[in-house]
């Protein structure tokens, strides 16, 4: 019984780490400070938090057809590198003219991986609805984020201009401002 509990706890920890890495970003503080970017021996860029930028964290309820925004927060941090995430979900940052600044491709926030008791085989489940935190790198020219699925299936447009301006007023020395 205890072994089963430990396996379940281990699987939960792994799942939490995967979900956190996919849709969340480590943040140092909201004033723009953070750790510096490092490079590993193998040549990959570290995914440590880096204060040379800003990240919009969009929180809300996501389904295949909609995103109900609960909050938008801009923090003085961004991932220092990019991983080779699959193109399962997209966040496109637009400026005030509607021109694309950047498109971030990521794992689907509705995807949940499940492991067997031995932790050797896993399956996947797509949730119908989930509370998510989607992290997107932004700069002072960002006005809106379009969330959607590959193939152009848009689920929401989230206005972020006011939050970006507010962040830049508090952290004017941040390079994103």
N, C-alpha and C positions, 0 to 999 in steps of 0.2 A: 504494500500500500504506500509506504514511504517512498519507494523507488518510483512508483507511478506519479506521485506528487512532485518529486524532483524533476522527472522528465517533463511533466506538464509545465512546471515553472520555467525550466530551461527553454522549452519551445516558446513559451510566452515572452521570455526575455529576447529571444532571437527575433520573433515576430515584431516586438516593440521596436527593436533596433532597426529592422528593415523599414517599417512604416515611418519611423522618425527620420531616417536618412532620405526617404523618398519625398515626403511632403513637408518636411520641417527643416529649419536651419538653426544651427547653434548661434546664439546671439550673445555678444559680450555685454553690451549695455546700449541704451538708446541715445547716448550722447555722441556716438560715433567712434569710440575707442574699441580696440580689439587686439587680438594677437596678430602676428605677422605671417605672411605666406612662407611656407617652407617647401623644399623639394626633397623627395626621398632618394635613396641610393639607386632605385630602379628607374628613375626619370619621370615618375608620375608626380603630378602636382598634389600636394596635400589638400584634403578636404576640411582642414581646420578653418575656423571662423577667421575672417579677415576684415579689418576695419576700413579698407580702401574702397568703400562703396556703401550702398544702402540696399535693403531688401524690404519689399512689401509682403506682409504676411496676411493673406486673405483667408478669413475663417468663416465657415458656414456649413450649410447642409447641401451635399451634392447628390444628384441623381443622374441618370443617363440623359435627362431632358432639361434639368435646371440646376441652378446654384443659388441658394438663398443666403445672401450676405448677412453675416451677423456682426462682423467687425473687420476693419482694415487698419493695420498697424505698420508703420515704417520704422525699421530699426537700423542702427549703424553697423551693419555687418553684412557680409555676403559670403557665399561659399568661395573658397580660393581657387577651386578648380572645377572641372566638369567631368562627369562620369559618362559612360556610354549608355545612358538610359534609353529604353525602347520608346518608340513613338506611339504611346497608348493614350496620352492626354497632353494637351497643349495650353500654354498661357502665352498670349501675344501681347506685348507691351506697345501701346500706341502713344504718340505725342498729341498735342492739342489740335493739330490739323488732321489727325487720323492716319498719319504715316506710321508704318511699322518701325519700331526701334529694335526689337528683338523678339524671337519666338523661342520659348523654352519647351523642350520636349521631355516628357517624364513618364514614369510608371503611372498606371491608372490609380487614382486615389480610392477607387472602389474595389481594387484587387486585394484579397487577403490570401496569404499562403498558409497552408495547414500541413503539419507533419504527423506521421504515425507515431505510435507510442515509442518505437525504437529510435525515432528521429532520423530514419534513413530514407523514407519516401515521403514525398509531399504532393499535395494537390492544391488546386486553387479554387477560390470561390469569388464570384463577383457579387458584391452587395447591391441591393436595389437603392439604398440610401445610406449615407455615412456623414458623420461630422468630420470635416477635414480642415487642415491648415496648409494652404498652398503658398510656398515661398517663391518669390520672383525677384530677380535683381532689377533695380530701378535707378534712374538718375533724375535730376531736377527737371528734365524735359518730359518725363512720363506723366500722362494724364489719365490713362484708362488701360485696363487689362481685359482682354477678351479670352474667356475660357471656352475650351471646346475639345471635341474629339477629332481624330484624323479624318480627313475627307471633308472638312469644312462644316461639321455639325457643331455649331455654336450653342453653348448653353447659357452664357451670361456675359454681360459687359459690366465691369465694376469700375466706377470712377475712383481714382486714387490721387488726383491732382492736389486736392486740399490737404490730404495727409502728407504728401511729399513736400509741399510748401511749408507746412507746419514743422516737419522734421528738419528741413533745411534752415528754418529760422532758429531752431534750437541748436543745430550742429552745423553752422555755416562753414566750419573748417573741414568738414567731410568732403572728400574728393567727388562724391556723387552730386554735391550741391554746387 
